[in-house]
Amino acid sequence: MTRDQYAEKFMSLVKSIRAERVDAPIDVSIASRCEVTDVAWTASDPIADAQRFLPNAEAHILRGVDTDALVGPSDRVDDCDFGASGQEKFANAWVPILASH
C-alpha cells in the first residue's frame, strides 16, 4: 500500500469517530519500526510516511510520539515489540503531549 492509501484508511476511521460526535483530539504516533519481517525496515516506509502526513490541527489530529526514533533496538524485546525500557520511554514521552491538550 502507498502512503496515501494508509492515510485514506485512517481518515475513514476519523470520519467514523467524528460521526459519533467525538471531537476529542486524535494523536498519531509514528510507529512502524519492526525488524522481524521479510522486508527490511526503513524510516521512510509508507506507514511512517502516512503517520507523518496525517497531523492536521484544524481537524484535531495531532502529532504523537515518534517511537521509531525514540525506542531503539535495546528497548525492544525482539527488534519489534517494546521491552520494559521502551514502554517506559514511550509512556514518559506522552506526558507532555497529553498535558498540552
C-alpha positions as CSV (number, residue, x, y, z in Angstrom):
1,M,0.0,0.0,0.0
2,T,1.0,3.6,-0.5
3,R,1.2,6.5,2.0
4,D,-2.0,7.9,0.6
5,Q,-3.8,4.6,0.9
6,Y,-2.8,4.3,4.5
7,A,-3.8,7.9,5.1
8,E,-7.2,7.3,3.4
9,K,-7.9,4.3,5.7
10,F,-7.0,6.3,8.8
11,M,-9.2,9.2,7.7
12,S,-12.1,6.8,7.2
13,L,-11.6,5.9,10.9
14,V,-11.5,9.5,11.9
15,K,-14.7,10.2,9.9
16,S,-16.5,7.3,11.8
17,I,-15.3,8.7,15.2
18,R,-16.4,12.2,14.3
19,A,-19.8,10.9,13.1
20,E,-20.4,9.8,16.7
21,R,-19.9,13.4,17.7
22,V,-16.5,12.8,19.3
23,D,-14.4,15.9,18.8
24,A,-11.5,15.0,21.1
25,P,-8.0,15.3,19.7
26,I,-6.6,12.2,17.9
27,D,-2.9,11.8,18.4
28,V,-0.9,9.9,15.7
29,S,2.3,8.3,16.7
30,I,5.0,7.3,14.3
31,A,5.3,3.6,14.9
32,S,6.4,1.4,12.1
33,R,9.8,0.0,13.2
34,C,9.9,-3.7,13.1
35,E,13.0,-5.8,12.1
36,V,11.3,-9.2,12.2
37,T,9.6,-9.1,8.8
38,D,10.8,-10.3,5.5
39,V,11.1,-6.7,4.3
40,A,13.9,-4.6,5.6
41,W,12.6,-1.7,7.7
42,T,13.4,1.9,6.7
43,A,12.5,5.2,8.4
44,S,10.7,6.3,5.2
45,D,8.3,3.5,4.7
46,P,4.7,4.1,3.6
47,I,3.2,3.6,7.0
48,A,5.6,6.0,8.8
49,D,5.2,8.5,5.9
50,A,1.4,8.4,6.3
51,Q,1.7,8.8,10.1
52,R,3.9,11.9,9.5
53,F,1.5,13.3,6.9
54,L,-1.7,12.9,9.0
55,P,-1.5,15.6,11.7
56,N,-3.8,18.5,11.0
57,A,-4.5,20.9,13.8
58,E,-7.8,22.1,12.3
59,A,-9.1,18.5,12.3
60,H,-7.8,17.9,15.8
61,I,-5.4,15.3,14.5
62,L,-2.2,15.9,16.4
63,R,1.4,14.5,16.3
64,G,2.1,11.9,18.9
65,V,5.3,10.2,19.9
66,D,7.8,9.1,17.2
67,T,8.6,5.7,18.5
68,D,10.7,4.8,15.5
69,A,13.2,7.5,16.7
70,L,12.7,7.2,20.4
71,V,12.6,3.4,21.0
72,G,15.9,1.8,19.8
73,P,16.8,-1.8,19.4
74,S,18.0,-2.2,23.0
75,D,14.5,-1.1,24.1
76,R,12.8,-3.8,22.1
77,V,12.5,-7.4,23.1
78,D,12.5,-8.8,19.5
79,D,13.6,-5.9,17.3
80,C,9.9,-5.0,17.1
81,D,7.9,-5.1,20.3
82,F,8.8,-2.7,23.2
83,G,10.5,-4.1,26.2
84,A,10.1,-2.5,29.7
85,S,12.6,0.3,28.9
86,G,10.8,1.0,25.6
87,Q,7.4,1.1,27.3
88,E,8.7,3.5,29.9
89,K,10.3,5.8,27.3
90,F,7.0,5.7,25.3
91,A,4.8,6.5,28.3
92,N,7.1,9.3,29.5
93,A,7.1,10.9,26.1
94,W,3.3,11.0,26.1
95,V,3.1,13.0,29.3
96,P,3.9,16.5,27.8
97,I,1.9,15.8,24.7
98,L,-1.3,14.8,26.6
99,A,-0.7,17.6,29.2
100,S,-0.9,20.1,26.3
101,H,-4.4,19.1,25.4
